Structures are given as C-alpha cells and as structure tokens.
Amino acid sequence: MVQELLEKNSHIPIYIQIEEIIKQRIYLEEYKIGETIPSERELSAQFDVSRMTVRQSITNLVNSGLLYREKGRGTYVANPKLEQPLKGLTSFTEDMRARGMEPSSKVLRFEKNHTTSGYCKRFNDRAWGRSILCRADKKC
C-alpha cells in the first residue's frame, strides 16, 4: 500500500516523497485534471504522517502549478499550462504545431453593411463599409 512507498529513513524528506507520489498519481491519471485530490486529513491517514507534512507537499505542488485550491471546496488537479520559451519569437501557428496541435479558424458570420460616408472615407471604401469583426465572445 501507500505506506510502503514512503521511506521514512531516507535522506529524501517525507514531504518530497509525498509530492512525488502525488505527481505520479496525476501522471497515471488516478487523480484527473479538474478533479479533487483527497483532503489533507485523508492523505495524512494514508501516509501515516502529520497534516503539516501533507500540507507542505500540497503547497509546493500548488506553487508549481500542478494543483490549485478553492477555498472551502478542496484542492484540484490543474490543467497543464502552456509555457512560451523566451528563446525566440514564433507565430501562434508555429507554437501550436510544435505542441502537436493543428491551429484553425472559423468564420462565424460575414455580412456587408451600408455605412456612413465618414466611415467609408476612413477605410478607403466608396459605397459599402466593411463589417467589424466580432469575436466568439461577442466583443467587437
């Protein structure tokens, strides 16, 4: 069981060992993204250690971004963050392809509107103005 995984006589601190076990459980999807992990009380009983030791492990994992806390609700497995290295600038398309994703776009609506002459002059368009692009969140 879990207690067998902790080496209490090891030179590696117990809270670090617990961190590694929790990381492994996340990696093996025993704890899934967006789901709560067991409470500090439950983990301290599983590992047969004090709540302070478990709290230190969880705090370190929260600080590293692997977990997040919601006050009064529990500690959850965080969605992995995409990090942008500062080596060089790349386009969004290059970034997503490097991460194994395929970027795409979708036209949500296209329309041609008659507008005022002042608007047309600003955009060098004679009879018709150009539609304002609206994003999916309805902000234009």
Residue pairs with C-beta under 8 A, 6 or more apart in sequence:
2 21
2 46
2 47
3 46
3 47
3 48
5 17
5 21
6 14
6 17
6 18
6 21
6 47
6 48
6 49
7 17
8 14
10 17
14 47
14 49
14 53
15 53
15 54
15 56
15 57
15 60
16 57
18 43
18 47
18 49
18 53
18 54
18 57
19 57
19 60
19 61
21 47
22 31
22 37
22 57
22 58
22 61
22 66
22 67
23 61
23 66
25 31
25 37
26 66
26 77
31 37
31 77
32 77
33 77
33 78
33 79
33 80
34 76
34 77
34 79
35 76
35 77
36 73
36 74
36 75
36 76
37 43
37 58
37 67
37 74
37 75
37 76
37 77
38 46
39 74
39 75
40 51
40 54
40 55
40 58
41 51
43 54
43 58
44 50
44 51
44 53
44 54
47 53
47 54
58 67
58 75
61 67
62 68
62 69
62 75
65 78
65 81
66 77
66 78
67 75
67 76
67 77
67 78
68 75
68 76
68 78
69 75
69 76
70 76
82 95
82 99
84 95
90 98
92 103
93 103
96 102
96 103
97 103
108 134
108 136
109 134
110 131
111 131
112 128
112 131
113 128
113 129
113 131
114 127
114 128
114 129
115 128
115 129
116 129
119 129
120 126
120 127
120 128
120 129
123 129
123 130
132 140
133 140
134 140
